[in-house]
Amino acid sequence: MRKVQITGWGMSVPEKVMTNAEIEKLVDTSDEWIKSRSGISERRICGDEESVATMAIEAGKRAIERARIDPAEIDLVILATLTDARLLPSTAAYVQEGVGARRAGAFDLDCACTGFIAGLGVAAQFIATGAMQKILVIGADAVSRILDWTDRGTCVLFGDGAGAVVVEAGDEGIPLSLYLRNDGSAANALTVPSPMGVRSELPANREFVITMDGPAIFRFAVEAMVDAAREVCDRSGIALDDFDLVIPHQANLRIIQAAARALKVPMDKVYTNVERYGNTSGGSIPLALAEAVDAGRIKKGDRILLVGFGAGMSWGALTLEWTAETASARLSEIPLAAATA
Ligand code: UT7
């Protein structure tokens, strides 16, 4: 089996910053409550002309530029998202066109906030078997579009964003290990109805927004992240202590801290940006990964553990070694692609 390496990375967030002070004007909450219960100070929100597709395209273009490849070399575009710009076609179809991957296949993958881990795991299989050579994996969500802005239990937590990587076959580093689980008996803890669902379950107001059992998910999340981190370490044969950086799903700083405590991982080995972006769902882990590389927190030879959980209820983890040179990489300003979807 061939090894899998990340050769390009990129992120994209909308320009519009929404602070806790702005949310205080919408629902009965406070900056103090949001910060102390979740660690979040602000999040980004898509403007009228932005969508999951525009963010995914921008993040994807940056990843392709960093990988120094021609987009026509890409064999497959996998977009992990739950906030499709349209129900049909897949948002990946717009992204394939938008990044110029004209020889690629493309599909969306819905595994909620665990989606990027699942997508990278799927891509790794195609590369490892030799079926494909270069794959663009993107995690992106515009959760602001499915929020009930009158529900203080959810609207304070989420934001919009995207992250992307290019993966290719290579000889360096440790083999990528994946652990992925789902417990469908808890599937109703975090849902968004669909107009195609059972008629009796359609919301009377036809508003398709998130409903969530926050405290139940909190308890599940800590256990799930601990389980996934331990299991993926067993699979990779590498002790948790020997990882240089853990990148968790950025749902809530308290969940991240509780899982780190249980795993005895010091917080200086855990990357967080939830304070600035909130929970960007599928975008969360790749956005944090790309930002960590650009912030100099990841260098060649570092061992990285990605760990997440989400609706489903799904959870998982993935280990890899960072094999790309980071020092010379400079992000050039690529303008947002013309609105597609
Ligand atoms: O990608 C996965 C997505 N989902 C998650 O990650 C959610 C995980 N869960 C959480 O992050 C936390 O459960 C929350 C942040 C949602 C809530 O924090 P909590 O510490 O579990 O608070 P709680 O739900 O137990 O609520 C405590 C109190 C309640 O008031 P009473 O009953 O004690 O009087 C709530 O009504 O806080 C109240 N409350 C709020 N107060 C001000 C709930 N939301 C808010 C709010 N502002 N936004």
Boltz pocket constraint, residues with backbone or C-beta under 6 A from the ligand:
constraints:
  - pocket:
      binder: B
      contacts: [[A, 28], [A, 29], [A, 30], [A, 33], [A, 34], [A, 37], [A, 38], [A, 113], [A, 152], [A, 153], [A, 156], [A, 190], [A, 212], [A, 213], [A, 214], [A, 215], [A, 216], [A, 217], [A, 218], [A, 221], [A, 251], [A, 252], [A, 279], [A, 281], [A, 309], [A, 310], [A, 311]]
      max_distance: 6.0
